Amino acid sequence: MPKTQLTRIELFNLKYEVQPSGCWYWLASRSVKGYAWFNDAGRMWHAHRWRWMHEHGPVPEGMVLDHFVCDTP
């Protein structure tokens, strides 16, 4: 029986838990400064940036992706 491979978004979704507050708690790799990292095909991304680009496409020029208190969708 062939092994089923997870999609990139399915893999990403395994790496966080949604807290009662609605914040996404990252369970996987973090930078020295505590930022969430996601490895997509050998390239490391800030997790919030990867998720934005997966959902919306490229980040528009001049837009800053921020997460003041917690990460939410």
N, C-alpha and C positions, 0 to 999 in steps of 0.2 A: 504494500500500500504506500503510495507516495506521501512524503511529508508535506504538509501544508505550510507555506511560508506566510508570515504576517505581513500585512501592508505596512508602509512607513507610519501611517497615522495610528494603526493598531498598536504598533510597537511603542510609539510615543505615549499613547494612552495608558500603557502599562506602567509608566514611569512617574505617575503622580497620583495622589489621593485628594479628593475634594473634601475639605474640612467643613464642619457645620457652619462656619462663618462664610463659606463660599470660596475661600482661598484655595488655591491649588498648591499642595505641599509636594515638592519635588523629591522623589525617592532615589534618583540616580546620581550621576556625576555632577559635581559642583566645582567651580573654580576656587582658587585660594580666597577670593573675596566673597564667596558664597553664592555666586550666580550659577543657575542651572545650565548644564551643558547637555546637548543632544548630538549623538553621532549618527549622521545620515550618510551611509555608503562611504565611510572613512573620512568624512569632513565633519569637524566639530562646529556646532552652531550654538549660540545662546538660545536656550529653549523657547523663550517668549518670542524671539525673532523668527525662529523656524516655524512656530505655530502660526504666527501672523501670516507669513509668506505662504504657508500651505493653505490657509483659509481664504486669503484676500489677494495674493499675488505680491509683487514687489512693493516694498515700503516706499510710499511717495516721497519725492525729494522734499526735504525740510521737515518731514514728520518725525517725531521722536516717540519711540515706543517706550512707555514708562509703566512701572508697577510700583506705586508709592508704598502701599502697606502690604499688599499681597498680590499674587498672580491670580487673575480670573480671566475667563474667556472674553 
